[in-house]
Amino acid sequence: MGPSVVMEKLEFQRGEDWHVQYLRGLVTFLVGHSGAGKSTALEALLYALGLTTAKIMPAVAACHQVRLTFRVAGVRWQATRSGSNPRARVSLKNLDDEDEIEHSLPVKSTKAGEVTAGAFVQDLLGLPAASRGATRLTLDSYYNTVLALRQNTIASAFLGGGKDEERILVLEAILGLWDTGLAGLEKSAAEAESHFKGAKAELAAYKKVLAKGGISDPDRVRSAFEQKQREHARASETWQKTDAALKAAMGEHGRLVVLHKAADGDRRKAGKVASAAYGKLKAAAAEHGRAEGALGESLTLPAENCTCCGQPLPEREHGLCRQCGQSCQDGTGHRGGKIATARAKVERLRLKLRNLEDALAAATAAADRAEDVAAAALKDRDLYDQGQLQPARIAAQQAEKLAHGLSRETARLKEWLDSSDYLVKQQIVIDAAKAQMERAQEARDTALAAHEARRKEIVGHWTELFLVRLRQINANIETAYIDPADFTTRIKERNEPDKVFADCSVMGSPKVVTNVAILLSLRDLGRLDTGVRVPPLLIIDSPLADLGAVDRATGERLIGALIDVASDTSSDGYACQVIAATNDPLPRPYPEVREIPVSTTRRFFDHAPRSTA
């Protein structure tokens, strides 16, 4: 049996307040009609431990944090996880050791070697991190197979209905049948067999050439060897030349790439210069236009009448303004001076505009030339890549492949030429490889035979306990069988033929009874066999959903079986804790069972009492 596991309480934070539901007693039933939130509570129970397949129900998502307090082998632990963010980290704290650091672990690892919360708890429960091929066991694998029976599969799928390879590996790990040493022996046997077959193939190839007369005459072998040497030398020389040509082509291609980059930089720079010249020209043209407008206004003759009253202006002394009577000589606002100043400004801006037009034309021409140079450099680079570099690369690769092939053929001929007694020596190699293969196969077969014997023995014992549990729930069961290979079941009821799980009623009590009985018997086996590492904890969602109304007696016997497994203590003094949910009320009060009523007016989350801890 694995280390004891006892759930003590589930706390959850809503707003600033913490609420708590205690899981006192070894048999706890959440009782309430469908939709009252029982499955939500059970899914949340181990959600705090880092499961990734637990459903995030709305009631759980509404919690700021979910916190589970539990004991493993008598040591109290606390796991806290965000309810609203399923990807948040899980905090795991040892409540019995103040000196131990609090572990903040991710739900899913993001880098190699990072320990997840599920992996930490899996190790805490003593569940092996077994793997076979692409199948790797996690805490979710065990939860979905041997730790919990979910509402949507309990009456329809065998042990959760997951992939067969995962279910088989989980049960092998739980039963102590997952053996890394055996896997190593199987690998060694396969490698030894491959070495033996390779040696035989070499000898067969030699004999094939011998049969054709290719090596009947040593001189012919030497001639063939020398011919291959010459071919290999020529091929190596060709490879060196093509490799040198490839390196030269790569250098030239690199030069063209650099030239294109430089030309492209000049193109962008010339474009910026042309854009800046155009901006300056546009600003100068606007300024020139404003100066011409000001000159035009200055050239407009003043009105002959007063601009205020409209009467003819009186004659004034020379140098006085006819309208205001003030002096208007040069330098004091005389109209002639203003006109001259405006004309000078217009002429200056016209010359500036002409210079900027010339600068823009030059910048535009330079940009066009840079564009042409960059386009030509890009074309040269691409043409060289297609016409020179790629053909050089292909030629070098082909020459390299030919040289290596001839090298292998030359080495083989050299081996045959040097070994006048090749047949004798190769037969010695084959005999040694065969002996090594037989020893590896014998070691594998011995270990495999012991493993299969252990497998049949433990599954046979499990089958006996399975039949006892089945009869405890359904007295009509006559025989039961668990297949040692894939752990599937076959059951016979009175006046019925043998049936595998899939052949039982589509939905209903036979499948529920099978699922419950096989997990109860697995825990019975764990108490009797120290090699079985099944955790003494069982979560069952709605085992009486079909039994209560259809077969009251079967339902009562099933409850009795759950009480019975919970009353049988494990090696460290703790019994198997059973936490279940049922739609139907229990047939009668049970002193050993603690009921938690759940309804629309008394929900597990919404109406839980506040925590004082």
C-alpha positions in Angstrom: 0.0 0.0 0.0 1.2 3.5 -0.7 1.6 6.1 2.0 -1.7 7.1 3.8 -3.5 10.1 2.2 -6.2 11.9 4.2 -8.0 15.1 3.0 -8.7 17.3 6.0 -10.4 20.5 4.6 -10.9 22.5 1.5 -10.7 26.3 1.9 -11.5 28.9 -0.7 -11.1 32.7 -0.8 -13.9 34.9 -2.1 -13.2 38.6 -1.9 -11.4 39.2 1.4 -13.1 36.2 3.2 -11.9 32.6 3.5 -14.5 29.8 3.6 -14.0 26.2 4.6 -15.6 22.8 4.1 -14.2 20.0 6.5 -13.8 16.5 5.3 -14.1 14.8 8.6 -14.3 11.0 8.7 -13.0 8.4 6.4 -16.3 8.1 4.4 -17.8 11.4 3.3 -20.8 11.7 1.0 -21.9 14.9 -0.7 -25.7 14.3 -1.1 -27.9 16.4 -3.4 -29.8 16.4 -6.6 -28.3 16.8 -10.0 -26.9 20.3 -10.7 -26.5 21.1 -7.0 -22.7 21.4 -7.3 -21.4 18.0 -6.1 -19.1 17.4 -9.1 -17.8 20.9 -8.8 -16.7 20.2 -5.2 -15.0 16.9 -6.1 -13.2 18.4 -9.1 -12.0 21.3 -6.9 -10.7 18.8 -4.2 -7.5 17.9 -5.9 -7.4 20.9 -8.3 -5.2 22.6 -5.7 -2.5 19.9 -6.1 -1.8 21.0 -9.7 -4.0 18.7 -11.8 -4.3 19.8 -15.4 -7.4 17.7 -16.4 -9.6 19.0 -13.5 -12.5 21.0 -14.8 -12.5 24.7 -13.9 -16.2 25.1 -12.8 -17.6 28.6 -12.5 -17.8 28.2 -8.7 -14.1 27.4 -8.6 -13.2 30.2 -11.1 -15.0 32.7 -8.9 -12.6 31.9 -6.0 -9.5 34.0 -5.7 -7.6 31.1 -4.2 -8.4 27.4 -3.4 -6.5 25.7 -0.5 -6.4 22.1 0.4 -5.0 20.8 3.7 -4.1 17.1 3.6 -1.9 14.5 5.3 0.6 12.1 3.6 2.1 9.4 5.8 1.0 11.5 8.8 2.7 14.7 7.7 0.3 17.7 7.2 0.6 19.6 3.9 -1.2 22.6 2.5 -1.6 23.3 -1.2 -2.8 26.7 -2.5 -3.8 27.5 -6.1 -5.5 30.4 -7.9 -9.1 29.6 -8.7 -9.4 32.3 -11.4 -6.1 31.6 -13.2 -5.6 27.9 -13.9 -2.1 28.5 -15.1 -1.0 30.2 -11.8 1.7 28.5 -9.7 0.8 26.1 -6.8 2.2 26.8 -3.3 3.0 23.6 -1.3 3.8 24.0 2.3 4.8 21.4 5.0 2.8 22.5 8.0 4.7 20.1 10.4 8.2 21.4 9.6 8.6 25.2 9.9 12.2 25.0 8.7 11.2 23.5 5.3 10.8 26.1 2.6 7.5 26.7 0.9 7.5 25.3 -2.6 6.1 27.6 -5.4 5.7 25.3 -8.4 4.2 25.8 -11.9 1.2 23.8 -13.1 3.0 23.1 -16.4 6.8 23.2 -16.9 8.1 25.9 -19.3 11.7 24.7 -19.3 13.7 21.5 -19.2 14.1 20.0 -15.8 11.5 22.2 -14.1 9.5 20.3 -11.5 5.7 20.9 -11.7 3.3 20.9 -8.8 1.7 17.6 -10.0 5.2 15.9 -10.2 6.0 17.1 -6.7 2.7 15.6 -5.3 3.2 12.5 -7.4 6.6 11.9 -5.8 5.1 12.7 -2.3 2.5 10.0 -2.9 5.2 7.5 -4.0 3.7 7.1 -7.5 6.4 6.3 -10.0 7.1 8.6 -13.0 6.9 5.6 -15.3 7.2 6.0 -19.1 7.0 3.7 -22.1 7.4 5.1 -25.6 5.4 8.3 -25.9 3.3 7.5 -22.8 4.5 9.3 -19.6 2.6 9.0 -16.3 1.7 12.2 -14.4 -0.5 12.8 -11.4 -3.4 13.3 -13.8 -2.8 9.8 -15.2 -3.1 8.2 -11.8 -6.1 10.5 -10.8 -8.0 9.6 -13.9 -7.4 5.9 -13.6 -7.0 4.6 -10.0 -7.7 7.7 -7.7 -11.1 8.8 -8.9 -14.2 7.7 -10.8 -15.8 10.6 -12.5 -19.5 11.2 -13.0 -19.3 11.2 -16.8 -17.5 7.9 -17.0 -18.4 5.8 -13.9 -21.3 4.1 -15.5 -20.0 3.9 -19.1 -16.2 3.6 -19.3 -13.7 1.2 -17.7 -11.4 3.1 -15.2 -12.0 6.5 -16.7 -12.0 5.3 -20.4 -8.6 6.8 -21.2 -6.0 5.3 -23.6 -5.3 1.6 -23.1 -1.5 2.1 -23.1 -1.8 4.7 -20.3 -4.2 2.6 -18.2 -1.9 -0.5 -18.5 1.2 1.5 -17.6 -0.6 3.1 -14.6 -1.7 -0.3 -13.2 1.8 -1.8 -13.9 3.4 1.0 -11.9 0.8 0.6 -9.1 1.2 -3.1 -9.0 5.0 -2.9 -9.0 5.3 -4.5 -12.4 7.0 -1.6 -14.2 10.6 -2.8 -14.3 13.4 -0.6 -15.7 15.9 -3.4 -15.3 13.8 -5.6 -17.6 13.6 -2.8 -20.2 17.4 -2.6 -20.1 17.8 -6.4 -20.6 15.4 -6.2 -23.6 17.4 -3.4 -25.1 20.7 -5.3 -24.6 19.2 -8.4 -26.2 18.0 -6.4 -29.2 21.4 -4.8 -29.7 23.2 -8.2 -29.4 20.8 -9.7 -32.0 21.4 -6.7 -34.3 25.2 -7.2 -34.0 24.9 -10.9 -34.8 22.8 -10.3 -37.9 25.2 -7.6 -39.1 28.1 -10.0 -38.8 26.2 -12.7 -40.7 25.3 -10.2 -43.4 29.0 -9.3 -43.9 29.9 -12.9 -44.3 27.0 -13.5 -46.7 28.2 -10.5 -48.8 31.7 -12.0 -48.9 30.4 -15.4 -50.0 28.3 -13.8 -52.7 31.3 -12.1 -54.2 33.3 -15.3 -53.8 30.6 -17.4 -55.6 30.8 -15.0 -58.5 34.6 -15.5 -58.8 35.2 -11.9 -57.7 37.8 -12.9 -55.1 38.7 -16.4 -56.1 42.1 -15.1 -57.4 44.0 -12.8 -55.0 45.5 -11.0 -58.0 42.0 -10.1 -59.1 41.1 -8.9 -55.6 44.3 -6.8 -55.6 43.5 -5.5 -59.1 40.0 -4.5 -58.0 41.4 -2.9 -54.8 43.9 -0.9 -56.8 41.3 0.2 -59.3 39.0 1.3 -56.5 42.0 3.2 -55.0 42.5 5.1 -58.3 38.8 5.8 -58.6 38.7 7.0 -55.0 41.8 9.2 -55.5 40.3 10.8 -58.6 37.0 11.2 -56.8 38.8 12.8 -53.8 40.7 15.1 -56.1 37.4 16.1 -57.8 35.8 16.6 -54.4 38.7 18.9 -53.3 38.5 20.9 -56.5 34.7 21.3 -56.3 35.0 22.1 -52.6 37.6 24.8 -53.4 35.4 26.1 -56.2 32.5 26.2 -53.7 34.5 28.1 -51.2 35.6 30.6 -53.9 32.0 30.9 -55.1 30.8 31.5 -51.5 33.5 34.2 -51.1 32.4 35.9 -54.3 28.8 35.6 -53.4 29.6 37.2 -50.0 31.4 40.1 -51.8 28.3 40.7 -53.9 26.1 40.6 -50.8 28.3 43.3 -49.2 28.2 45.4 -52.4 24.5 45.2 -52.5 24.2 46.1 -48.9 26.4 49.2 -49.4 24.5 50.2 -52.6 21.2 49.7 -50.8 22.5 52.0 -48.0 23.6 54.6 -50.5 20.2 54.4 -52.1 18.4 55.0 -48.9 20.8 57.8 -48.0 20.3 59.5 -51.4 16.6 59.2 -51.1 16.7 60.9 -47.7 18.8 63.7 -49.2 16.3 64.2 -52.1 13.4 64.2 -49.7 15.1 66.9 -47.5 15.9 69.0 -50.6 12.3 68.8 -51.7 11.2 69.9 -48.3 13.5 72.9 -48.4 12.4 73.9 -51.9 8.8 73.7 -50.8 9.4 75.9 -47.8 11.4 78.5 -49.9 8.6 78.6 -52.6 6.1 79.4 -49.9 8.3 82.1 -48.5 8.9 83.6 -52.0 5.2 83.6 -52.6 4.5 85.5 -49.4 7.3 88.1 -50.3 5.7 88.6 -53.8 2.3 89.1 -52.1 3.8 91.7 -49.8 5.5 93.5 -52.7 2.2 93.6 -54.6 0.5 95.2 -51.6 3.2 97.8 -51.5 2.8 98.7 -55.2 -0.9 99.4 -54.8 -1.4 103.2 -55.0 -2.9 104.8 -51.9 -6.5 106.0 -52.1 -7.0 109.7 -53.2 -9.8 110.2 -50.6 -9.6 109.8 -46.8 -9.9 106.2 -45.8 -11.9 107.3 -42.8 -14.5 109.9 -44.0 -14.2 109.5 -47.7 -13.6 113.3 -48.4 -10.7 114.5 -50.8 -7.4 114.7 -49.0 -6.0 118.2 -48.5 -2.6 119.3 -50.0 0.3 119.0 -47.5 3.8 120.4 -47.4 6.5 118.3 -49.0 7.5 115.3 -46.8 4.1 115.2 -44.9 1.5 112.4 -45.4 -1.6 113.8 -47.1 -3.9 111.8 -44.8 -2.3 111.9 -41.3 -0.1 115.0 -41.8 3.0 113.3 -40.3 6.5 113.1 -41.8 7.1 110.1 -44.1 10.6 110.6 -45.3 12.9 107.6 -46.1 13.5 105.5 -43.0 10.3 106.6 -41.3 7.9 104.4 -43.3 8.1 106.2 -46.6 6.2 104.1 -49.2 9.1 104.2 -51.7 11.5 102.7 -49.2 9.1 99.9 -48.3 8.6 99.0 -52.0 12.4 98.9 -52.5 12.9 96.7 -49.5 10.1 94.3 -50.6 11.6 94.1 -54.1 15.0 93.3 -52.7 13.5 90.5 -50.6 11.6 89.0 -53.5 14.8 89.0 -55.6 16.8 87.4 -52.8 14.2 84.7 -52.3 14.0 84.1 -56.1 17.7 83.4 -56.2 17.5 81.1 -53.1 14.6 79.3 -54.8 16.6 78.8 -58.0 19.5 77.4 -56.0 17.2 75.0 -54.1 15.7 73.9 -57.4 19.2 73.1 -58.7 20.0 71.2 -55.5 16.8 69.2 -55.7 17.5 68.3 -59.3 21.0 67.1 -58.3 19.7 65.2 -55.3 17.0 63.5 -57.4 19.5 62.5 -60.1 21.8 61.1 -57.4 18.9 59.1 -55.9 18.0 57.7 -59.3 21.6 56.7 -59.9 21.8 55.1 -56.4 18.6 53.2 -57.1 20.0 51.9 -60.4 23.3 50.9 -58.7 21.4 49.1 -55.9 19.2 47.3 -58.4 22.2 46.2 -60.5 24.0 45.0 -57.4 20.9 42.9 -56.3 20.6 41.5 -59.8 24.3 40.6 -59.8 24.0 38.9 -56.5 21.0 36.8 -57.4 22.3 35.9 -60.9 25.6 34.7 -59.3 23.7 32.7 -56.6 21.7 30.9 -59.2 24.3 30.6 -61.9 27.5 30.0 -59.9 27.0 29.3 -56.2 24.2 26.7 -56.3 25.7 24.7 -59.1 29.1 24.7 -57.2 27.3 23.6 -54.0 25.5 20.7 -55.9 28.8 19.6 -57.6 30.7 19.6 -54.3 27.9 17.6 -52.5 27.8 15.0 -55.3 31.6 14.7 -55.4 31.7 14.3 -51.6 29.0 11.6 -51.8 30.9 9.7 -54.5 34.2 9.9 -52.6 32.7 8.6 -49.4 31.0 5.7 -51.3 34.3 4.7 -53.0 36.1 5.0 -49.6 33.8 2.4 -48.1 34.2 0.1 -51.1 38.0 0.5 -50.9 38.0 -0.3 -47.2 36.0 -3.4 -47.7 38.3 -4.7 -50.5 41.3 -3.8 -48.4 39.8 -5.9 -45.5 39.3 -8.8 -47.8 42.7 -8.4 -49.3 44.5 -8.3 -45.9 42.5 -11.2 -44.5 43.5 -14.3 -46.5 41.6 -16.2 -43.8 38.6 -13.9 -43.8 36.1 -16.7 -43.7 37.6 -18.2 -40.5 38.0 -14.9 -38.8 34.5 -13.8 -39.7 33.0 -17.0 -38.5 34.8 -16.4 -35.1 33.2 -13.0 -35.0 29.8 -14.5 -35.8 30.1 -17.2 -33.2 31.1 -14.7 -30.5 28.2 -12.4 -31.5 25.8 -15.4 -31.4 27.0 -16.4 -28.0 26.6 -12.8 -26.7 23.1 -12.7 -28.2 22.1 -16.0 -26.6 23.4 -14.8 -23.2 21.5 -11.5 -23.5 18.4 -13.3 -24.6 18.7 -15.9 -21.8 19.1 -13.1 -19.3 16.1 -11.3 -20.8 14.0 -14.4 -21.0 14.8 -15.4 -17.4 13.9 -11.9 -16.1 10.8 -11.9 -18.4 9.7 -15.3 -17.1 10.1 -14.2 -13.5 8.3 -11.0 -14.4 5.4 -12.8 -16.1 5.2 -15.3 -13.1 5.0 -12.3 -10.7 2.5 -10.6 -13.0 0.2 -13.7 -13.1 0.6 -14.3 -9.4 -0.3 -10.7 -8.4 -3.1 -10.4 -10.9 -4.4 -13.8 -9.9 -4.5 -12.6 -6.3 -6.1 -9.4 -7.4 -8.7 -11.4 -9.3 -9.6 -13.3 -6.1 -10.1 -10.0 -4.2 -12.0 -8.6 -7.1 -14.5 -11.5 -7.0 -15.0 -11.0 -3.2 -15.8 -7.3 -3.7 -18.1 -8.0 -6.6 -20.1 -10.6 -4.6 -20.1 -8.2 -1.6 -22.1 -5.8 -3.8 -23.9 -8.2 -6.1 -24.6 -11.7 -4.8 -25.4 -13.0 -8.3 -21.8 -12.8 -9.5 -20.4 -16.3 -10.0 -16.9 -15.8 -11.5 -14.6 -12.9 -12.3 -11.3 -12.6 -14.2 -8.7 -9.9 -14.7 -6.5 -10.3 -17.8 -2.8 -10.1 -16.8 -1.9 -8.5 -20.1 -4.2 -5.5 -20.3 -6.0 -5.7 -16.9 -9.5 -5.8 -18.6 -12.2 -7.7 -16.8 -14.6 -10.5 -17.6 -17.5 -11.2 -15.2 -20.2 -13.9 -15.1 -23.5 -13.5 -13.3 -25.9 -16.2 -12.5 -27.9 -17.4 -15.6 -25.8 -15.0 -17.8 -22.8 -15.6 -20.1 -19.3 -14.2 -19.5 -19.2 -10.5 -20.3 -16.3 -8.1 -20.8 -16.9 -4.6 -19.5 -18.0 -3.3 -22.9 -20.7 -6.0 -23.3 -22.5 -5.0 -20.1 -25.5 -2.8 -20.2 -24.9 0.4 -22.1 -25.3 2.5 -18.9 -26.1 1.5 -15.4 -25.3 -0.5 -12.3 -23.2 -3.4 -13.8 -20.5 -1.0 -15.0 -20.6 1.1 -11.9 -20.2 -2.0 -9.7 -17.3 -3.2 -11.9 -15.5 0.1 -11.6 -16.0 0.4 -7.9 -15.2 -3.2 -7.1 -11.9 -3.3 -9.1 -10.6 -0.2 -7.3 -11.7 -1.5 -3.9 -10.0 -4.8 -4.6 -6.9 -3.0 -5.7 -6.7 -1.3 -2.3 -7.3 -4.7 -0.6 -4.4 -6.0 -2.6 -2.2 -3.1 -1.5 -2.8 -4.0 2.2 -1.6 -7.6 1.6 1.3 -6.9 -0.8 3.9 -4.3 0.1 4.9 -4.1 -3.6 1.5 -2.6 -4.5 1.7 1.2 -4.2 -1.9 2.2 -4.6 -2.8 5.4 -2.5 -5.4 4.7 0.2 -7.7 7.4 -1.2 -10.7 7.0 -3.4 -13.0 9.7 -4.9 -16.2 8.5 -6.5 -18.7 10.8 -8.2 -22.3 9.5 -8.0 -22.0 5.8 -7.5 -25.7 5.6 -6.6 -27.0 7.7 -9.5 -28.7 4.6 -11.0 -28.6 2.2 -8.1 -30.8 4.0 -5.6 -34.0 4.0 -7.6 -33.4 0.8 -9.5 -31.9 -1.6 -6.9 -32.0 -0.4 -3.3 -30.3 -3.6 -2.0 -27.4 -3.3 -4.4 -27.0 0.4 -3.4 -26.9 -0.5 0.3 -24.3 -3.3 -0.3 -22.2 -0.8 -2.3 -22.2 1.6 0.6 -21.3 -1.2 2.9 -18.3 -2.1 0.7 -17.1 1.6 0.8 -17.5 1.6 4.6 -15.6 -1.7 4.8 -12.6 -0.6 2.8 -12.5 2.6 4.8 -12.4 0.7 8.1 -9.4 -1.5 7.1 -6.3 0.4 8.2 -3.1 0.6 6.3 0.4 -0.3 7.5 0.9 3.2 9.0 -2.4 3.2 10.9 -4.6 5.0 8.4 -7.6 3.6 6.6 -8.6 4.3 3.0 -10.5 7.6 2.8 -13.5 7.5 0.6 -15.1 10.8 -0.7 -18.2 10.3 -2.8 -21.1 12.2 -4.2 -24.6 10.9 -4.9 -27.8 12.2 -6.4 -30.0 10.0 -4.4 -30.3 10.2 -0.6 -28.6 7.4 1.3 -31.0 4.5 2.0 -30.6 5.0 5.7 -28.3 6.8 8.3 -24.8 5.3 8.6 -22.8 6.1 11.7 -19.6 5.6 9.8 -20.6 8.0 7.0 -20.6 11.8 7.3 -23.1 13.5 4.9 -22.7 17.0 3.5 -26.0 18.1 2.1 -25.8 20.1 -1.1 -28.7 21.9 -2.8 -29.5 25.1 -4.7 -30.1 26.8 -1.3 -27.1 25.2 0.4 -24.3 25.1 -2.1 -20.8 23.7 -1.3 -19.1 26.9 -2.2 -21.7 29.7 -1.9 -22.9 28.7 1.6 -19.8 27.3 3.2 -19.0 28.8 6.7 -16.2 31.3 7.0 -12.8 30.0 8.0 -11.4 31.1 11.3 -8.0 29.7 10.6 
